Amino acid sequence: MSNQKKRNFQIEAFKHRVVVDPKYADKTWKVLEHAIHEIYNHNASGLSFEELYRNAYNMVLHKFGEKLYSGLVTTMTSHLKEISKSIEAAQGGMFLEEMNRKWTDHNKALQMIRDILMYMDRTYIPSTQKTPVHELGLNLWRDNIIRSSKIQTRLLNTLLELVLRERTGEVIDRGLMRNIIKMLMDLGPSVYQEDFENPFLEVSAEFYRGESQKFIECCDCGDYLKKAERRLNEELDRVTHYLDARSEAKITNVVEKEMIANHMLRLVHMDNSGLVNMLLDDKYEDLGRMYNLFRRVSNGLSTIREVMTSHLRETGKQLVTDPESLKDPVEFVQRLLDEKDKYDSIIRLSFSNDKTFLNALNSSFEFFINLNNRSPEFISLFVDDKLRKGLKGVSEEDVEIILDKVMMLFRYLQEKDVYEKYYKQHLAKRLLSGKTVSDDAERSLIVKLKTECGYQFTSKLEGHVYRYEKRPRIQCKGFMQAILS
């Protein structure tokens, strides 16, 4: 046994070889080709998709993937050329309807074809880096339909004409527009942009350039802004209904540039209706519209703010230097408060409480209040008038409002020590004469001054008011001198 040679086993190939019919690929492709024709001709109900899938599977398995893929390209291209002729023949309004119908049919056919060729899509196509079936179908539609020499320009002109008709007040079929625009989007961003969006933005700019020029010549500022706002909203609505959402910023930029930015200075300075007139007439709605439109463009809000500031400083300067105003200190301060209330309301109601506008308002008041060196005295006289008689019968809440407004003017004063001097004099006279309408109001104002200027500013005042309240009036000799010291 030990001397027996070990046997070597060798596995040999089967003697019987599987022979594929030389005509197998052609026969199988004919079956699949016929199926594709039937699908495009709307006769798919009689097809066995399981059998078709198996045929396509076997072709790929037997290394006939290239024949299957190239045959698919040829067959689909042939059908799309016939579809192109059908679309070209459609007249008038039927052009887009025919295109939409054929596009819907093509997508249905493409779905069925992709199901049949799923194995090729998953194996052969990735390994050969070819275009997947669905994407192939879209590319062939793009090349044979959308960019056909007889369709491309006609399609663009038809879409642009419908947009123009809608802009001029006509009602169009937005559903059809949405379907056609979505078709372009489905074919890829570059198709949508090159075949529609870029030309659309160009003609839109031209349209709004002409319209804005016409409006600016015949409308006042308020009416022009209404028209610009309406056009902007229309374009936003158009994006919502049938344009790509990414077109929103682009088309609104066009409207903003042509209707707002290019006419900004002319609008704010427009005779009898520009920004200054709106401010004078308290046109909150028009001012709010201007603010909302101008904030969309570069330097828009700064333009409004500069004009408002210039106007406010000029009117404020006239107010504090008017000889007639100086005759009545109480009326002088009341006019300042009225002016502040007016612009507070404008900024709150029309300018969204914009901090930059509030800062401009405060700097303007500080500028012109200090042009009159008697402003500290007049503010103190106003307080004296209110605390002697002006606040009689006024609720505590309203008293606080008035005192807060006084403090607001006090903050603008550069010479607060001058105000302190006059305030002490007037306070002493009120307390000694017993003509203050409210001890609580006196204390409240001192607390506000303390909060604003610190303890040192009001420490003596608080002590004197406290002693005044505790002492009988007959013991108040020298009280005024104590306050004024």
C-alpha positions as CSV (number, residue, x, y, z in Angstrom):
1,M,0.0,0.0,0.0
2,S,2.8,2.4,0.9
3,N,4.4,1.8,-2.5
4,Q,1.2,2.6,-4.3
5,K,1.3,5.9,-6.2
6,K,-1.2,8.5,-5.2
7,R,-3.8,9.2,-7.9
8,N,-4.0,12.9,-9.1
9,F,-7.6,14.1,-9.7
10,Q,-8.2,16.7,-12.3
11,I,-11.5,18.5,-13.0
12,E,-12.2,18.8,-16.7
13,A,-14.7,21.0,-18.5
14,F,-18.0,19.4,-19.6
15,K,-17.7,17.8,-23.0
16,H,-21.1,19.2,-23.9
17,R,-20.9,23.0,-24.5
18,V,-23.9,25.4,-24.4
19,V,-24.3,26.8,-27.8
20,V,-26.2,30.1,-28.2
21,D,-28.3,30.5,-31.3
22,P,-26.3,32.9,-33.5
23,K,-29.6,34.7,-34.2
24,Y,-30.6,34.8,-30.5
25,A,-29.6,38.5,-30.0
26,D,-31.4,39.7,-33.1
27,K,-34.5,37.6,-32.3
28,T,-34.7,38.8,-28.7
29,W,-34.0,42.4,-29.6
30,K,-36.9,42.3,-32.2
31,V,-39.2,41.2,-29.4
32,L,-38.1,44.0,-27.2
33,E,-38.1,46.5,-30.1
34,H,-41.7,45.6,-30.9
35,A,-42.6,46.1,-27.2
36,I,-41.1,49.6,-27.2
37,H,-43.1,50.4,-30.4
38,E,-46.3,49.1,-28.7
39,I,-45.6,51.1,-25.6
40,Y,-45.2,54.4,-27.6
41,N,-48.4,53.5,-29.6
42,H,-50.4,53.1,-26.4
43,N,-50.8,49.3,-26.9
44,A,-48.9,48.1,-23.8
45,S,-51.9,46.3,-22.3
46,G,-51.3,43.2,-24.3
47,L,-47.6,42.9,-23.4
48,S,-46.1,40.5,-20.9
49,F,-43.7,42.6,-18.9
50,E,-42.4,39.6,-17.0
51,E,-41.4,37.9,-20.3
52,L,-39.9,41.2,-21.6
53,Y,-37.9,41.7,-18.5
54,R,-36.5,38.1,-18.8
55,N,-35.6,38.7,-22.4
56,A,-33.7,41.9,-21.5
57,Y,-32.1,40.1,-18.6
58,N,-30.8,37.2,-20.8
59,M,-29.4,39.6,-23.4
60,V,-27.3,41.3,-20.8
61,L,-26.3,37.9,-19.3
62,H,-25.2,36.7,-22.7
63,K,-23.1,39.8,-23.2
64,F,-25.4,41.6,-25.6
65,G,-25.8,44.6,-23.4
66,E,-24.3,46.9,-26.1
67,K,-26.8,45.7,-28.7
68,L,-29.7,46.2,-26.3
69,Y,-28.5,49.7,-25.3
70,S,-27.8,51.0,-28.8
71,G,-31.0,49.5,-30.1
72,L,-32.9,51.4,-27.3
73,V,-31.3,54.7,-28.3
74,T,-32.1,54.1,-32.0
75,T,-35.7,53.1,-31.3
76,M,-36.5,55.9,-28.9
77,T,-34.9,58.5,-31.2
78,S,-37.0,57.3,-34.1
79,H,-40.2,57.7,-32.0
80,L,-39.2,61.1,-30.7
81,K,-38.6,62.4,-34.3
82,E,-42.1,61.4,-35.2
83,I,-43.4,63.1,-32.0
84,S,-41.4,66.2,-32.9
85,K,-43.3,66.4,-36.3
86,S,-46.6,66.1,-34.5
87,I,-45.7,69.0,-32.1
88,E,-44.4,71.1,-35.0
89,A,-47.7,70.7,-36.8
90,A,-49.8,72.0,-33.9
91,Q,-51.1,75.5,-34.5
92,G,-51.7,78.4,-32.2
93,G,-52.7,77.5,-28.7
94,M,-52.6,73.8,-29.5
95,F,-48.8,74.0,-29.7
96,L,-48.2,73.9,-25.9
97,E,-51.1,71.5,-25.3
98,E,-49.7,69.0,-27.8
99,M,-46.2,69.3,-26.3
100,N,-47.6,68.7,-22.8
101,R,-49.6,65.7,-24.0
102,K,-46.6,64.2,-25.8
103,W,-44.4,64.9,-22.8
104,T,-46.8,63.1,-20.5
105,D,-46.9,60.1,-22.9
106,H,-43.1,60.0,-23.2
107,N,-42.8,59.9,-19.4
108,K,-45.2,57.0,-19.1
109,A,-43.4,55.1,-21.9
110,L,-40.1,55.8,-20.3
111,Q,-41.3,54.4,-17.0
112,M,-42.4,51.1,-18.6
113,I,-39.2,50.8,-20.6
114,R,-37.1,51.4,-17.6
115,D,-39.0,48.6,-15.7
116,I,-38.3,46.2,-18.6
117,L,-34.6,47.1,-18.8
118,M,-34.1,47.3,-15.0
119,Y,-31.3,44.6,-15.0
120,M,-29.4,46.5,-17.7
121,D,-29.9,49.7,-15.7
122,R,-28.4,48.1,-12.6
123,T,-25.5,46.1,-14.1
124,Y,-24.4,46.8,-17.6
125,I,-24.9,50.6,-17.5
126,P,-22.8,51.3,-14.4
127,S,-20.1,49.0,-15.5
128,T,-19.8,50.8,-18.9
129,Q,-20.5,54.3,-17.5
130,K,-23.3,54.8,-19.9
131,T,-26.3,57.1,-19.2
132,P,-29.1,55.4,-17.2
133,V,-32.4,54.7,-19.1
134,H,-34.5,57.4,-17.5
135,E,-31.8,60.1,-17.9
136,L,-31.2,58.9,-21.5
137,G,-34.9,59.3,-22.2
138,L,-34.8,62.9,-20.9
139,N,-31.7,63.7,-22.9
140,L,-33.2,62.3,-26.1
141,W,-36.4,64.4,-25.5
142,R,-34.2,67.5,-25.0
143,D,-32.2,67.0,-28.1
144,N,-35.0,65.9,-30.4
145,I,-37.8,68.0,-29.2
146,I,-36.9,71.0,-27.0
147,R,-33.8,71.9,-29.0
148,S,-35.2,70.9,-32.4
149,S,-34.6,73.7,-34.9
150,K,-38.3,74.1,-35.5
151,I,-39.4,74.0,-31.9
152,Q,-36.8,75.7,-29.7
153,T,-37.3,79.3,-30.7
154,R,-41.1,78.8,-31.1
155,L,-41.4,77.4,-27.6
156,L,-39.4,80.2,-26.0
157,N,-41.4,82.9,-27.9
158,T,-44.7,81.2,-26.9
159,L,-43.8,81.1,-23.2
160,L,-42.6,84.7,-23.2
161,E,-45.7,85.9,-25.0
162,L,-47.9,84.2,-22.4
163,V,-46.0,86.0,-19.6
164,L,-46.4,89.3,-21.4
165,R,-50.1,88.7,-21.9
166,E,-50.5,88.0,-18.2
167,R,-48.6,91.1,-17.3
168,T,-50.9,93.2,-19.4
169,G,-54.0,91.8,-17.7
170,E,-55.0,88.7,-19.6
171,V,-55.9,85.4,-18.0
172,I,-53.7,82.5,-19.2
173,D,-53.7,78.8,-18.6
174,R,-51.3,78.7,-15.6
175,G,-51.7,75.0,-15.3
176,L,-50.4,74.4,-18.8
177,M,-47.6,76.9,-18.2
178,R,-46.6,75.1,-15.0
179,N,-46.5,71.8,-16.8
180,I,-44.2,73.1,-19.6
181,I,-41.9,74.9,-17.2
182,K,-41.7,71.8,-15.0
183,M,-40.8,69.8,-18.1
184,L,-37.8,72.2,-18.7
185,M,-36.8,71.9,-15.1
186,D,-37.0,68.1,-15.2
187,L,-34.7,68.1,-18.2
188,G,-32.0,69.7,-16.0
189,P,-31.2,73.2,-14.5
190,S,-29.1,74.2,-17.6
191,V,-32.1,73.5,-19.9
192,Y,-34.5,75.6,-17.7
193,Q,-31.9,78.4,-17.5
194,E,-30.7,78.5,-21.1
195,D,-34.0,77.8,-22.8
196,F,-36.2,79.9,-20.7
197,E,-35.0,81.7,-17.5
198,N,-32.2,83.8,-19.0
199,P,-34.3,85.1,-21.9
200,F,-37.2,85.6,-19.5
201,L,-35.1,87.8,-17.2
202,E,-33.8,89.8,-20.1
203,V,-37.2,90.6,-21.6
204,S,-38.6,91.3,-18.1
205,A,-35.9,93.9,-17.5
206,E,-36.7,95.5,-20.8
207,F,-40.5,95.5,-19.9
208,Y,-40.1,97.0,-16.5
209,R,-37.5,99.5,-17.7
210,G,-40.1,100.9,-20.2
211,E,-43.0,100.7,-17.8
212,S,-41.2,102.4,-14.9
213,Q,-40.2,105.2,-17.2
214,K,-43.9,105.6,-18.2
215,F,-45.1,105.5,-14.7
216,I,-42.5,108.0,-13.3
217,E,-43.6,110.6,-15.8
218,C,-47.4,110.4,-15.1
219,C,-47.7,109.3,-11.5
220,D,-47.1,110.9,-8.2
221,C,-44.8,109.2,-5.7
222,G,-47.5,107.3,-3.8
223,D,-49.2,105.9,-6.9
224,Y,-45.8,104.9,-8.4
225,L,-44.9,103.0,-5.3
226,K,-48.3,101.2,-5.3
227,K,-47.7,100.1,-8.9
228,A,-44.2,98.9,-8.1
229,E,-45.4,97.0,-5.1
230,R,-48.2,95.4,-7.2
231,R,-45.7,94.4,-9.9
232,L,-43.4,92.9,-7.3
233,N,-46.2,90.9,-5.8
234,E,-47.3,89.7,-9.3
235,E,-43.9,88.3,-10.0
236,L,-43.8,86.5,-6.6
237,D,-47.2,85.1,-7.5
238,R,-45.9,84.0,-10.9
239,V,-43.0,82.1,-9.2
240,T,-45.5,80.4,-6.8
241,H,-47.7,79.2,-9.7
242,Y,-45.4,78.1,-12.5
243,L,-41.8,79.2,-12.2
244,D,-38.9,77.5,-10.5
245,A,-38.6,78.7,-6.9
246,R,-34.9,79.6,-7.6
247,S,-36.1,82.2,-10.1
248,E,-37.7,84.2,-7.3
249,A,-34.6,86.1,-6.2
250,K,-33.6,86.7,-9.9
251,I,-36.9,88.1,-11.1
252,T,-37.5,90.2,-8.0
253,N,-34.0,91.7,-8.4
254,V,-35.0,92.7,-11.9
255,V,-38.2,94.5,-10.7
256,E,-36.3,96.1,-7.8
257,K,-33.5,97.4,-10.0
258,E,-35.7,98.7,-12.8
259,M,-38.6,100.1,-10.8
260,I,-37.0,101.1,-7.5
261,A,-33.2,101.5,-7.6
262,N,-33.1,103.3,-10.9
263,H,-35.7,105.9,-9.8
264,M,-34.9,106.1,-6.0
265,L,-33.7,109.7,-5.8
266,R,-36.3,111.0,-8.1
267,L,-39.1,109.4,-6.1
268,V,-37.9,110.7,-2.7
269,H,-37.5,114.2,-4.1
270,M,-40.6,114.2,-6.2
271,D,-42.4,117.6,-6.2
272,N,-45.6,117.7,-4.0
273,S,-45.6,114.0,-3.3
274,G,-42.1,112.8,-2.4
275,L,-40.8,111.8,1.0
276,V,-41.0,115.2,2.6
277,N,-44.6,115.7,1.6
278,M,-45.4,112.2,3.0
279,L,-43.8,113.2,6.3
280,L,-45.6,116.5,6.5
281,D,-49.0,114.9,5.8
282,D,-48.5,111.8,8.0
283,K,-49.0,109.4,5.1
284,Y,-48.2,106.3,7.1
285,E,-49.3,103.8,4.4
286,D,-47.2,105.4,1.7
287,L,-44.2,105.8,4.0
288,G,-44.5,102.2,5.0
289,R,-44.7,101.1,1.3
290,M,-41.6,103.2,0.5
291,Y,-39.7,101.7,3.4
292,N,-40.6,98.2,2.5
293,L,-39.7,98.7,-1.2
294,F,-36.5,100.7,-0.6
295,R,-35.2,98.2,1.9
296,R,-34.9,95.8,-0.9
297,V,-32.3,97.8,-2.8
298,S,-28.8,98.9,-1.9
299,N,-28.7,102.3,-0.1
300,G,-32.5,102.4,-0.2
301,L,-33.0,102.9,3.6
302,S,-30.0,105.2,3.9
303,T,-31.6,107.4,1.2
304,I,-34.9,107.7,3.1
305,R,-33.0,108.3,6.4
306,E,-30.8,111.0,5.0
307,V,-33.8,112.9,3.5
308,M,-35.8,112.5,6.7
309,T,-32.9,113.7,8.9
310,S,-32.2,116.7,6.7
311,H,-35.9,117.7,6.7
312,L,-36.2,117.1,10.5
313,R,-33.2,119.2,11.3
314,E,-34.3,122.0,9.1
315,T,-37.8,122.2,10.5
316,G,-36.5,121.7,14.1
317,K,-34.0,124.6,13.5
318,Q,-36.9,126.8,12.4
319,L,-38.9,125.8,15.4
320,V,-36.3,126.6,18.0
321,T,-35.1,129.9,16.4
322,D,-38.6,131.2,15.5
323,P,-39.0,134.5,17.5
324,E,-42.7,133.8,17.9
325,S,-42.0,130.5,19.6
326,L,-39.7,132.1,22.1
327,K,-42.6,134.3,23.4
328,D,-44.3,131.3,25.0
329,P,-41.9,128.7,26.6
330,V,-44.7,126.3,27.3
331,E,-45.9,126.4,23.7
332,F,-42.3,126.1,22.6
333,V,-41.8,122.8,24.5
334,Q,-45.2,121.5,23.5
335,R,-44.3,121.9,19.8
336,L,-41.1,120.0,20.4
337,L,-43.1,117.2,22.1
338,D,-45.6,117.2,19.2
339,E,-42.9,116.9,16.7
340,K,-41.3,114.0,18.6
341,D,-44.6,112.3,18.9
342,K,-45.2,112.7,15.2
343,Y,-41.9,111.1,14.2
344,D,-42.2,108.4,16.8
345,S,-45.5,107.4,15.2
346,I,-44.0,107.4,11.7
347,I,-41.1,105.2,12.8
348,R,-43.4,102.9,14.7
349,L,-46.1,102.6,12.1
350,S,-44.2,103.0,8.9
351,F,-40.6,102.1,9.5
352,S,-40.9,99.0,11.6
353,N,-39.3,100.7,14.6
354,D,-36.1,100.6,12.7
355,K,-33.3,101.4,15.2
356,T,-31.3,103.3,12.6
357,F,-34.2,105.7,12.1
358,L,-34.7,106.1,15.9
359,N,-31.0,107.0,16.2
360,A,-31.4,109.5,13.4
361,L,-34.4,111.0,15.1
362,N,-32.6,111.3,18.4
363,S,-29.5,112.9,16.9
364,S,-31.7,115.4,15.0
365,F,-33.5,116.5,18.2
366,E,-30.2,116.8,20.1
367,F,-28.9,118.9,17.2
368,F,-31.6,121.5,17.1
369,I,-32.7,121.6,20.7
370,N,-29.2,122.8,21.7
371,L,-29.2,125.5,19.0
372,N,-31.3,127.6,21.5
373,N,-29.5,128.2,24.7
374,R,-32.8,128.8,26.5
375,S,-34.0,125.3,25.9
376,P,-33.1,124.1,29.4
377,E,-35.0,127.1,30.9
378,F,-38.0,126.5,28.7
379,I,-38.2,122.8,29.5
380,S,-38.1,123.6,33.3
381,L,-40.9,126.3,32.7
382,F,-42.9,123.7,30.9
383,V,-42.6,121.3,33.9
384,D,-43.4,124.1,36.3
385,D,-46.6,124.9,34.3
386,K,-47.7,121.3,34.3
387,L,-47.0,120.7,38.0
388,R,-48.8,123.9,39.0
389,K,-51.9,123.5,37.0
390,G,-51.5,121.5,33.8
391,L,-51.8,118.1,35.5
392,K,-54.9,118.8,37.6
393,G,-57.5,116.1,37.0
394,V,-55.1,114.0,35.0
395,S,-54.8,110.3,35.8
396,E,-51.5,109.0,37.3
397,E,-50.8,107.0,34.1
398,D,-51.1,110.1,32.0
399,V,-48.9,112.1,34.4
400,E,-46.2,109.5,34.0
401,I,-46.5,109.7,30.2
402,I,-46.0,113.5,30.3
403,L,-43.1,113.3,32.7
404,D,-41.4,110.6,30.6
405,K,-41.7,112.9,27.6
406,V,-40.1,115.7,29.5
407,M,-37.2,113.4,30.5
408,M,-36.8,112.5,26.9
409,L,-36.2,116.2,26.0
410,F,-34.0,116.5,29.1
411,R,-31.7,113.7,27.7
412,Y,-31.1,115.8,24.5
413,L,-29.8,118.8,26.5
414,Q,-26.0,119.3,26.5
415,E,-26.2,121.7,29.4
416,K,-28.1,119.7,32.0
417,D,-26.6,121.8,34.8
418,V,-28.5,124.8,33.5
419,Y,-31.7,122.9,33.6
420,E,-30.9,121.9,37.2
421,K,-30.5,125.5,38.2
422,Y,-33.9,126.5,36.8
423,Y,-35.6,123.4,38.0
424,K,-34.5,124.1,41.6
425,Q,-35.8,127.6,41.4
426,H,-39.2,126.6,40.0
427,L,-39.4,123.7,42.5
428,A,-38.8,126.0,45.5
429,K,-41.5,128.4,44.3
430,R,-44.0,125.7,43.8
431,L,-43.4,124.1,47.2
432,L,-43.3,127.4,49.1
433,S,-46.5,128.7,47.4
434,G,-48.2,125.3,47.9
435,K,-49.3,125.3,44.3
436,T,-48.0,121.9,43.2
437,V,-50.9,119.8,42.0
438,S,-49.3,116.5,43.0
439,D,-46.6,115.7,45.5
440,D,-46.4,112.2,43.9
441,A,-45.7,113.8,40.6
442,E,-42.9,115.9,42.1
443,R,-41.3,112.9,43.7
444,S,-41.7,110.9,40.5
445,L,-39.9,113.5,38.4
446,I,-37.0,113.6,41.0
447,V,-36.7,109.8,40.8
448,K,-36.5,110.0,37.0
449,L,-33.8,112.7,37.2
450,K,-32.0,110.5,39.7
451,T,-32.2,107.5,37.4
452,E,-30.9,109.6,34.5
453,C,-28.2,111.6,36.2
454,G,-27.3,109.8,39.4
455,Y,-27.7,110.3,43.2
456,Q,-25.6,113.5,43.4
457,F,-27.9,115.3,41.0
458,T,-31.0,114.9,43.1
459,S,-29.9,114.1,46.7
460,K,-30.6,117.6,48.0
461,L,-33.9,117.9,46.1
462,E,-35.2,114.6,47.6
463,G,-34.3,115.8,51.1
464,H,-36.0,119.2,50.7
465,V,-39.2,117.7,49.3
466,Y,-39.2,115.2,52.2
467,R,-38.8,118.0,54.8
468,Y,-41.4,120.1,53.1
469,E,-43.9,117.4,53.4
470,K,-43.2,116.9,57.2
471,R,-43.1,120.6,58.2
472,P,-46.0,123.0,58.7
473,R,-45.8,125.7,56.1
474,I,-45.3,128.4,58.8
475,Q,-41.9,126.8,59.6
476,C,-40.7,127.0,56.0
477,K,-38.7,130.2,56.4
478,G,-35.4,129.9,54.5
479,F,-36.7,126.8,52.6
480,M,-36.1,128.4,49.2
481,Q,-32.6,129.3,50.2
482,A,-31.9,125.7,51.3
483,I,-33.0,124.3,48.0
484,L,-31.0,126.9,46.0
485,S,-27.9,126.4,48.0
